[in-house]
Amino acid sequence: MALKIDAKKNIRNKIRWGIAGVFALLLITASYDVPAFFNSKINWINSKTSIGLPNIPETNFALGLDLQGGAHLIYQADVSDIKEDERGDSVEGVRDVIERRVNGLGVGEPNIQTTKVGEDYRIIVELPGVTDVDEAIKMIGGTPILEFKELNKEPVRELTAEEQTELDNYNKEASDKALKVIEEINKGLDFAEAAKQYSENEASKNNGGYIGFVNEYSYYAPLFDWLESAQEGEMSKGAIESADSYNILKRGGSREGEARVRASHILICYLGATGCNEPIYTKEEAQAKAQELFNTANAENFAELAIANSSDLANAANGGDLEFFAKNEMVEPFANAVYDAQVGQIIGPVETEFGYHIIYKTEEEKPMEYEFSAIVINKMTPQDVLPPQEQFVYTGLTGSQLDRAEVVSDSQTGQIQVSLQFDSEGKELFERITTANVGQPVAIYLDGELISAPTVQQPILDGRAVITGNFDLNEARLLSQRLNAGALPVPVDLISQQTVGASLGAESLSQSLKAGIIALALVMIFMILYYRLPGLLSVIALLSYLSLTLALFKIIGVTLSLAGIAGFILSIGMAVDANVLIFERLKEELKEGKSLKTAIEEAFLRAWPSIRDGNVSTLITCALLIWFGSSFVKGFAITLAIGILISMFSAITITRVLLKFITPWFENGSGRFFKGANNKKTI
């Protein structure tokens, strides 16, 4: 007898733990569904006590385009150059690339699908919550083209005989025109008036031929010899030829120009300095190195030290000689230092944005400047005939050989960079390019624009490169995402663009929620009125079902569209369907005079095959809708399927635990609380 009592106690304890689990599950899932409500209560408790309960993390449901607004875009793929049997796969490839790009935008639950309309292949892109539609279109349709180029070492081709003849004839006519202008001036035409009528240089034409003061270092240096030898007020007897024009000159006054200096320098750059490619020094090390060189430099060894140590490779080979320059041609710290120095003085280290300089001032002069006016008749040059020669040429290394791109920062300077890792083909090609261009720049182009052109210090063998372009974090992240997404397999054209307003979506959501609440309330009222106490227990199970389903929607990221909410509302009815089958079976068992405990066990046992078969058939239908349906049908099917699975759990497990828990309350008969019951004892 004692063993029987202990067994009953153990069973009862298990049922109590089951009840505790049901209400704990209801509380946890409800707090996850509506965290704002629970957080308000937690904050109130914290304000009244010193418990310090943590707040529940607030996450929102993923809403579809029709509920939160956004963009609906339709692209048409140009598959005219693709074999017919490969077009489907190519369009799927487009869909995959667009999906990667959209994910880079941070769009929550985008919907991207392909469809065929007649002979046309289309890609439908739905972007819920997107406010900047133009940026999204740019991101989706843009094809990032990453190219590595090397210096063009091909000599400029010679003119053909036909091109040379064309050039000579044109220049002969220009020369004759200049001579005719001189004749008219000699006959009395005013020089300023002649400039307005005949000069082909806008500055000269608009100012009566007046140019201003020039020196031998200016653009007009080819004319300087004549200006230097002419007298004030004198006009040239013939046309003075320059590289690109015939010039009729008239000299004005003269003056001493601004000072120009000549200097040599040794540059020691460091990590983070402008234009410092693959530096070997930190800033502190560079300053110490510059100070060391300054301490040992003199007029005799300066050129040798520059050749051996200067980071300015363009001038190091000349002993660091910068030739003559004006003050405004150098950055301010460098210019101020060298202009304040004496000729023959070595100064330093001088810090600029490029690094630390040791400067040797070798000469200073004040060149003469001459005022003049000119009538300019343009010539034709070989550059006008020949196509322009690109500074950098294609190497064959592009983004197609890119394995991955990622955002990194320089460990020393914190500068944001984009790191590139090439695949095996790109690694070999990059090694060949860097080996062939040591000491020369290799240009990095993105979408046809030069991003950077670092100088190769040594061959790079590991297939890694870094793009530095003064990026901020967002720009670098976007570039990395676009490079990783790759290029579209086939071109696409945007043929339709629709924007769903957020206000319209909010209204649809509000109406859907009202429909759900009304449906839930009606189902609950029906269950309680018709099935009495079991109906009330089914309401508790239904609330658990509702809370658990919504929590699962959040956890797995189900996108709730209007169709999805319709599926969820329908699943509420499906959720009580199992309870209806159980309770009807329970009624029949009680009518046969069985005890409540036995009737409950028999009801669940006998109702299960019907519940199982009905729900499995619905799940099969949902699977077919998900497989073959459009986006709206899929949303409906997904939410319905999830609802059915959870409803089976709530009906079989939660309702059963609740019924078992209340069974001992009716040991003397279930009476009017159960349909079909009598007052027979349950035990």
KOLFIKE-146114 format. One line per 10 residues: number of its first residue (from 1); their letters; for each residue x, y, z of C-alpha. Coordinates in steps of 0.05 Angstrom, whole numbers, m for minus. Example, Ala and Ser with C-alpha at 12.3 -4.5 7.8 and 13.67 -1.06 7.14 Angstrom:
! KOLFIKE-146114
1	AS	246:m90:156 ~ 273:m21:143
***
This chain:
! KOLFIKE-146114
1	MALKIDAKKN	0:0:0 ~ 57:48:16 ~ 90:34:m51 ~ 25:51:m86 ~ 20:117:m48 ~ 93:134:m64 ~ 81:119:m138 ~ 21:166:m138 ~ 63:221:m105 ~ 118:213:m157
11	IRNKIRWGIA	68:218:m213 ~ 36:278:m181 ~ 103:312:m172 ~ 119:302:m245 ~ 53:333:m264 ~ 67:392:m219 ~ 135:402:m252 ~ 100:397:m319 ~ 51:452:m299 ~ 109:495:m275
21	GVFALLLITA	144:483:m341 ~ 82:503:m380 ~ 75:570:m343 ~ 150:582:m345 ~ 149:571:m421 ~ 90:618:m427 ~ 125:672:m386 ~ 192:666:m422 ~ 164:666:m492 ~ 115:722:m476
31	SYDVPAFFNS	173:765:m450 ~ 210:752:m515 ~ 149:769:m556 ~ 134:836:m521 ~ 198:856:m485 ~ 178:929:m479 ~ 119:911:m434 ~ 160:867:m389 ~ 218:917:m387 ~ 170:970:m362
41	KINWINSKTS	151:924:m305 ~ 224:907:m291 ~ 242:981:m289 ~ 185:993:m240 ~ 210:937:m195 ~ 281:963:m199 ~ 257:1033:m180 ~ 221:1006:m118 ~ 275:957:m96 ~ 350:947:m101
51	IGLPNIPETN	345:880:m138 ~ 373:908:m203 ~ 338:860:m251 ~ 368:863:m322 ~ 325:885:m380 ~ 303:837:m434 ~ 338:849:m502 ~ 288:882:m550 ~ 285:852:m620 ~ 232:867:m672
61	FALGLDLQGG	194:819:m716 ~ 219:815:m788 ~ 164:848:m828 ~ 153:839:m903 ~ 151:893:m956 ~ 76:900:m951 ~ 78:913:m876 ~ 138:959:m866 ~ 146:990:m935 ~ 207:987:m979
71	AHLIYQADVS	225:976:m1052 ~ 199:928:m1104 ~ 247:923:m1163 ~ 243:882:m1226 ~ 305:870:m1269 ~ 308:839:m1338 ~ 370:798:m1353 ~ 403:806:m1421 ~ 417:733:m1441 ~ 424:746:m1515
81	DIKEDERGDS	497:725:m1514 ~ 485:663:m1471 ~ 471:594:m1500 ~ 398:576:m1493 ~ 410:515:m1450 ~ 454:556:m1403 ~ 408:616:m1394 ~ 371:590:m1334 ~ 435:576:m1295 ~ 463:644:m1315
91	VEGVRDVIER	401:680:m1288 ~ 406:640:m1223 ~ 478:663:m1218 ~ 452:735:m1225 ~ 403:722:m1169 ~ 459:695:m1124 ~ 503:756:m1136 ~ 446:804:m1124 ~ 429:768:m1060 ~ 501:776:m1035
101	RVNGLGVGEP	499:850:m1053 ~ 432:860:m1019 ~ 457:825:m957 ~ 514:876:m957 ~ 462:931:m951 ~ 438:902:m886 ~ 367:892:m911 ~ 327:848:m864 ~ 297:787:m899 ~ 300:809:m973
111	NIQTTKVGED	261:767:m1023 ~ 297:754:m1089 ~ 269:706:m1141 ~ 274:693:m1215 ~ 218:683:m1264 ~ 209:674:m1339 ~ 158:715:m1377 ~ 155:689:m1448 ~ 226:691:m1472 ~ 248:742:m1420
121	YRIIVELPGV	285:725:m1356 ~ 269:770:m1297 ~ 294:778:m1226 ~ 246:805:m1174 ~ 278:840:m1115 ~ 238:860:m1053 ~ 274:902:m1002 ~ 233:912:m938 ~ 249:974:m898 ~ 296:1006:m950
131	TDVDEAIKMI	290:1081:m949 ~ 346:1100:m998 ~ 321:1064:m1060 ~ 371:1098:m1107 ~ 430:1072:m1065 ~ 400:1002:m1066 ~ 392:1005:m1142 ~ 464:1028:m1149 ~ 488:972:m1104 ~ 449:918:m1140
141	GGTPILEFKE	465:939:m1212 ~ 535:964:m1203 ~ 592:919:m1227 ~ 656:933:m1188 ~ 715:926:m1235 ~ 780:918:m1199 ~ 842:923:m1243 ~ 917:924:m1230 ~ 957:963:m1283 ~ 1031:975:m1295
151	LNKEPVRELT	1067:1034:m1327 ~ 1059:1037:m1402 ~ 1129:1025:m1429 ~ 1110:1024:m1502 ~ 1141:1082:m1542 ~ 1093:1130:m1576 ~ 1084:1107:m1647 ~ 1107:1149:m1706 ~ 1059:1187:m1750 ~ 1040:1153:m1814
161	AEEQTELDNY	1058:1188:m1880 ~ 985:1208:m1888 ~ 981:1236:m1817 ~ 1047:1274:m1825 ~ 1022:1305:m1890 ~ 958:1327:m1855 ~ 998:1358:m1799 ~ 1046:1394:m1845 ~ 990:1423:m1887 ~ 953:1448:m1826
171	NKEASDKALK	1015:1481:m1797 ~ 1033:1513:m1864 ~ 964:1546:m1865 ~ 973:1568:m1792 ~ 1042:1599:m1808 ~ 1013:1635:m1868 ~ 956:1662:m1826 ~ 1006:1689:m1774 ~ 1045:1724:m1829 ~ 982:1756:m1857
181	VIEEINKGLD	964:1782:m1787 ~ 1034:1813:m1782 ~ 1023:1846:m1851 ~ 957:1876:m1828 ~ 989:1903:m1764 ~ 1046:1933:m1805 ~ 993:1966:m1848 ~ 963:2000:m1787 ~ 917:1950:m1753 ~ 921:1960:m1678
191	FAEAAKQYSE	956:1902:m1642 ~ 901:1896:m1590 ~ 847:1897:m1644 ~ 886:1844:m1684 ~ 888:1800:m1622 ~ 812:1806:m1613 ~ 801:1786:m1686 ~ 853:1732:m1698 ~ 882:1704:m1633 ~ 862:1632:m1620
201	NEASKNNGGY	880:1635:m1546 ~ 820:1657:m1504 ~ 861:1695:m1452 ~ 897:1733:m1506 ~ 834:1745:m1548 ~ 794:1772:m1489 ~ 848:1818:m1463 ~ 872:1850:m1527 ~ 931:1803:m1530 ~ 957:1819:m1460
211	IGFVNEYSYY	988:1759:m1424 ~ 1026:1789:m1365 ~ 1095:1779:m1334 ~ 1131:1713:m1347 ~ 1198:1682:m1331 ~ 1239:1626:m1362 ~ 1206:1574:m1316 ~ 1135:1588:m1338 ~ 1091:1557:m1392 ~ 1117:1611:m1440
221	APLFDWLESA	1190:1591:m1431 ~ 1198:1576:m1507 ~ 1184:1650:m1520 ~ 1232:1674:m1467 ~ 1294:1681:m1511 ~ 1259:1731:m1556 ~ 1230:1770:m1497 ~ 1299:1773:m1464 ~ 1332:1801:m1526 ~ 1275:1849:m1547
231	QEGEMSKGAI	1266:1921:m1526 ~ 1207:1948:m1489 ~ 1150:1963:m1538 ~ 1182:1922:m1594 ~ 1139:1873:m1636 ~ 1167:1810:m1667 ~ 1181:1816:m1741 ~ 1158:1745:m1753 ~ 1118:1692:m1717 ~ 1156:1661:m1659
241	ESADSYNILK	1144:1587:m1661 ~ 1131:1544:m1599 ~ 1113:1471:m1593 ~ 1039:1483:m1603 ~ 1030:1553:m1634 ~ 1056:1611:m1677 ~ 1061:1674:m1635 ~ 1063:1747:m1654 ~ 1095:1780:m1593 ~ 1099:1850:m1566
251	RGGSREGEAR	1143:1862:m1506 ~ 1125:1907:m1448 ~ 1166:1924:m1386 ~ 1211:1881:m1343 ~ 1222:1868:m1269 ~ 1260:1824:m1220 ~ 1217:1764:m1203 ~ 1207:1726:m1138 ~ 1265:1686:m1112 ~ 1273:1613:m1133
261	VRASHILICY	1318:1565:m1098 ~ 1353:1501:m1116 ~ 1360:1447:m1063 ~ 1372:1373:m1053 ~ 1338:1332:m999 ~ 1339:1264:m965 ~ 1269:1240:m946 ~ 1258:1188:m891 ~ 1184:1168:m891 ~ 1147:1126:m840
271	LGATGCNEPI	1084:1085:m830 ~ 1024:1130:m844 ~ 1061:1185:m881 ~ 1030:1208:m947 ~ 1056:1168:m1006 ~ 1100:1124:m963 ~ 1098:1055:m995 ~ 1118:995:m954 ~ 1158:1037:m903 ~ 1208:1004:m857
281	YTKEEAQAKA	1206:1056:m802 ~ 1157:1078:m749 ~ 1152:1153:m739 ~ 1200:1152:m681 ~ 1250:1109:m719 ~ 1245:1154:m780 ~ 1259:1216:m739 ~ 1320:1182:m706 ~ 1345:1160:m775 ~ 1337:1230:m803
291	QELFNTANAE	1374:1260:m744 ~ 1430:1210:m754 ~ 1437:1229:m828 ~ 1434:1303:m812 ~ 1491:1294:m763 ~ 1535:1262:m815 ~ 1515:1300:m878 ~ 1559:1352:m912 ~ 1566:1383:m981 ~ 1613:1327:m1005
301	NFAELAIANS	1573:1266:m983 ~ 1501:1292:m988 ~ 1487:1263:m1057 ~ 1516:1195:m1036 ~ 1473:1194:m973 ~ 1411:1212:m1014 ~ 1422:1156:m1063 ~ 1431:1105:m1007 ~ 1376:1128:m959 ~ 1323:1173:m989
311	SDLANAANGG	1251:1148:m994 ~ 1240:1196:m1051 ~ 1259:1146:m1105 ~ 1242:1195:m1162 ~ 1299:1242:m1141 ~ 1345:1197:m1102 ~ 1382:1174:m1164 ~ 1401:1247:m1177 ~ 1429:1255:m1107 ~ 1364:1284:m1082
321	DLEFFAKNEM	1369:1345:m1129 ~ 1301:1380:m1136 ~ 1327:1433:m1184 ~ 1299:1504:m1181 ~ 1230:1514:m1151 ~ 1187:1571:m1126 ~ 1162:1575:m1055 ~ 1090:1559:m1074 ~ 1112:1495:m1109 ~ 1129:1459:m1044
331	VEPFANAVYD	1089:1443:m982 ~ 1091:1499:m931 ~ 1138:1469:m877 ~ 1189:1449:m930 ~ 1185:1515:m967 ~ 1191:1558:m904 ~ 1251:1519:m880 ~ 1290:1522:m945 ~ 1274:1595:m960 ~ 1297:1615:m890
341	AQVGQIIGPV	1363:1578:m898 ~ 1427:1605:m927 ~ 1457:1580:m992 ~ 1504:1522:m975 ~ 1468:1507:m909 ~ 1443:1437:m891 ~ 1381:1438:m847 ~ 1337:1386:m815 ~ 1303:1343:m797 ~ 1243:1381:m825
351	ETEFGYHIIY	1176:1345:m816 ~ 1123:1347:m870 ~ 1064:1302:m887 ~ 1113:1259:m928 ~ 1162:1246:m871 ~ 1227:1277:m846 ~ 1272:1316:m894 ~ 1346:1335:m891 ~ 1353:1394:m939 ~ 1416:1421:m972
361	KTEEEKPMEY	1404:1490:m1003 ~ 1452:1497:m1062 ~ 1430:1560:m1101 ~ 1383:1620:m1099 ~ 1365:1669:m1154 ~ 1314:1721:m1174 ~ 1300:1711:m1247 ~ 1279:1769:m1292 ~ 1207:1772:m1314 ~ 1183:1805:m1378
371	EFSAIVINKM	1114:1833:m1393 ~ 1086:1817:m1461 ~ 1024:1811:m1505 ~ 1013:1757:m1558 ~ 970:1739:m1617 ~ 967:1663:m1617 ~ 954:1620:m1678 ~ 949:1547:m1658 ~ 989:1492:m1691 ~ 972:1419:m1699
381	TPQDVLPPQE	1018:1373:m1658 ~ 1029:1298:m1663 ~ 989:1292:m1598 ~ 929:1321:m1635 ~ 933:1267:m1687 ~ 954:1207:m1647 ~ 906:1176:m1596 ~ 926:1191:m1525 ~ 972:1139:m1494 ~ 950:1111:m1428
391	QFVYTGLTGS	998:1121:m1371 ~ 982:1051:m1343 ~ 965:989:m1382 ~ 926:925:m1367 ~ 964:869:m1333 ~ 911:814:m1333 ~ 902:817:m1258 ~ 830:835:m1240 ~ 777:822:m1187 ~ 761:756:m1221
401	QLDRAEVVSD	824:727:m1190 ~ 804:754:m1121 ~ 794:702:m1067 ~ 768:749:m1014 ~ 770:822:m991 ~ 764:846:m920 ~ 768:911:m881 ~ 830:918:m839 ~ 867:975:m804 ~ 940:991:m801
411	SQTGQIQVSL	966:968:m734 ~ 1011:1028:m728 ~ 969:1085:m755 ~ 897:1058:m750 ~ 886:1076:m824 ~ 827:1039:m854 ~ 848:993:m912 ~ 818:939:m955 ~ 860:875:m955 ~ 859:831:m1017
421	QFDSEGKELF	877:758:m1021 ~ 884:728:m1091 ~ 870:657:m1112 ~ 925:612:m1140 ~ 921:643:m1210 ~ 921:714:m1182 ~ 978:698:m1135 ~ 1023:676:m1192 ~ 1003:736:m1235 ~ 1014:785:m1178
431	ERITTANVGQ	1082:756:m1165 ~ 1101:765:m1238 ~ 1075:837:m1239 ~ 1111:858:m1175 ~ 1175:824:m1196 ~ 1176:861:m1263 ~ 1160:928:m1232 ~ 1207:935:m1172 ~ 1218:1010:m1162 ~ 1158:1026:m1207
441	PVAIYLDGEL	1086:1041:m1189 ~ 1030:990:m1198 ~ 963:1025:m1205 ~ 899:999:m1173 ~ 836:1019:m1210 ~ 764:1009:m1186 ~ 708:1021:m1235 ~ 757:1056:m1281 ~ 781:1105:m1228 ~ 852:1106:m1200
451	ISAPTVQQPI	849:1088:m1126 ~ 923:1085:m1110 ~ 989:1073:m1145 ~ 1039:1047:m1094 ~ 1112:1037:m1114 ~ 1134:964:m1112 ~ 1193:958:m1063 ~ 1203:883:m1073 ~ 1167:823:m1105 ~ 1104:802:m1068
461	LDGRAVITGN	1100:726:m1066 ~ 1041:711:m1020 ~ 986:739:m1064 ~ 966:794:m1015 ~ 954:867:m1030 ~ 925:926:m992 ~ 883:982:m1021 ~ 893:1049:m986 ~ 849:1105:m1008 ~ 834:1149:m947
471	FDLNEARLLS	772:1107:m935 ~ 726:1115:m877 ~ 699:1052:m845 ~ 633:1051:m884 ~ 667:1064:m951 ~ 717:1008:m939 ~ 663:960:m917 ~ 621:976:m978 ~ 681:966:m1024 ~ 698:900:m990
481	QRLNAGALPV	626:876:m997 ~ 623:894:m1071 ~ 688:860:m1086 ~ 667:797:m1050 ~ 600:797:m1085 ~ 634:797:m1152 ~ 608:819:m1219 ~ 540:801:m1248 ~ 545:741:m1295 ~ 500:776:m1346
491	PVDLISQQTV	478:849:m1354 ~ 411:869:m1322 ~ 364:927:m1335 ~ 317:956:m1285 ~ 248:954:m1318 ~ 202:967:m1259 ~ 210:1004:m1193 ~ 156:1011:m1140 ~ 161:1040:m1071 ~ 114:1018:m1016
501	GASLGAESLS	103:1073:m964 ~ 115:1058:m891 ~ 47:1089:m873 ~ 10:1041:m919 ~ 48:982:m888 ~ 32:1006:m818 ~ m42:1009:m834 ~ m40:938:m863 ~ m4:913:m801 ~ m55:946:m755
511	QSLKAGIIAL	m113:915:m792 ~ m80:846:m792 ~ m68:849:m717 ~ m140:868:m705 ~ m163:808:m747 ~ m116:762:m708 ~ m141:787:m640 ~ m214:780:m660 ~ m202:710:m687 ~ m165:689:m624
521	ALVMIFMILY	m220:717:m579 ~ m276:683:m617 ~ m240:616:m616 ~ m228:622:m541 ~ m301:641:m526 ~ m326:583:m568 ~ m280:532:m534 ~ m300:555:m464 ~ m375:557:m478 ~ m378:491:m514
531	YRLPGLLSVI	m327:448:m478 ~ m331:481:m409 ~ m270:467:m365 ~ m230:430:m419 ~ m244:489:m464 ~ m214:536:m411 ~ m153:492:m408 ~ m148:493:m484 ~ m147:569:m479 ~ m86:565:m434
541	ALLSYLSLTL	m55:517:m484 ~ m74:564:m541 ~ m41:623:m506 ~ 21:580:m498 ~ 17:562:m571 ~ 10:635:m591 ~ 68:658:m548 ~ 114:602:m569 ~ 98:611:m643 ~ 112:685:m642
551	ALFKIIGVTL	177:674:m605 ~ 198:622:m656 ~ 182:671:m712 ~ 231:720:m680 ~ 285:668:m666 ~ 288:638:m736 ~ 274:704:m770 ~ 208:689:m805 ~ 187:748:m848 ~ 116:766:m832
561	SLAGIAGFIL	78:790:m893 ~ 3:799:m901 ~ m1:729:m929 ~ 42:703:m872 ~ m3:734:m820 ~ m62:702:m856 ~ m28:635:m849 ~ m15:648:m776 ~ m87:668:m763 ~ m110:605:m799
571	SIGMAVDANV	m63:564:m756 ~ m99:589:m694 ~ m160:551:m718 ~ m116:491:m734 ~ m86:496:m664 ~ m153:483:m630 ~ m173:430:m682 ~ m132:378:m645 ~ m164:399:m579 ~ m232:392:m611
581	LIFERLKEEL	m217:320:m632 ~ m191:304:m562 ~ m249:335:m526 ~ m301:302:m571 ~ m268:235:m557 ~ m266:252:m483 ~ m341:266:m485 ~ m355:199:m517 ~ m312:162:m466 ~ m347:197:m408
591	KEGKSLKTAI	m415:179:m437 ~ m394:106:m434 ~ m387:114:m359 ~ m311:113:m355 ~ m275:150:m300 ~ m246:219:m317 ~ m175:193:m311 ~ m188:134:m358 ~ m229:177:m405 ~ m172:227:m413
601	EEAFLRAWPS	m121:173:m428 ~ m168:140:m479 ~ m186:207:m511 ~ m114:224:m525 ~ m97:154:m548 ~ m156:148:m596 ~ m153:220:m622 ~ m79:218:m639 ~ m85:181:m707 ~ m135:232:m732
611	IRDGNVSTLI	m93:290:m707 ~ m30:261:m737 ~ m60:245:m805 ~ m96:312:m812 ~ m35:353:m794 ~ 13:312:m836 ~ m31:322:m897 ~ m32:397:m885 ~ 43:397:m876 ~ 52:362:m943
621	TCALLIWFGS	9:416:m975 ~ 52:470:m942 ~ 115:436:m967 ~ 88:437:m1039 ~ 68:510:m1033 ~ 137:529:m1006 ~ 171:490:m1063 ~ 130:515:m1121 ~ 95:578:m1096 ~ 111:652:m1105
631	SFVKGFAITL	137:695:m1048 ~ 69:711:m1019 ~ 46:639:m1022 ~ 111:616:m990 ~ 101:665:m932 ~ 31:637:m921 ~ 56:565:m924 ~ 116:576:m878 ~ 76:609:m822 ~ 20:557:m828
641	AIGILISMFS	70:499:m824 ~ 105:527:m763 ~ 37:539:m731 ~ 15:467:m743 ~ 78:437:m714 ~ 73:479:m651 ~ m2:467:m645 ~ 11:392:m643 ~ 58:404:m585 ~ 10:449:m548
651	AITITRVLLK	m50:402:m557 ~ m16:336:m542 ~ 32:360:m488 ~ 6:423:m455 ~ m68:406:m456 ~ m53:336:m431 ~ m11:361:m373 ~ m65:410:m353 ~ m120:357:m355 ~ m79:308:m314
661	FITPWFENGS	m65:363:m263 ~ m139:377:m250 ~ m162:304:m251 ~ m153:295:m175 ~ m201:353:m165 ~ m258:311:m191 ~ m248:245:m154 ~ m321:248:m132 ~ m348:261:m202 ~ m336:311:m258
671	GRFFKGANNK	m407:336:m261 ~ m424:395:m305 ~ m352:416:m317 ~ m343:363:m372 ~ m391:349:m429 ~ m418:278:m427 ~ m396:268:m355 ~ m434:239:m297 ~ m420:239:m223 ~ m381:174:m224
681	KTI	m318:177:m182 ~ m253:180:m220 ~ m218:129:m176
***
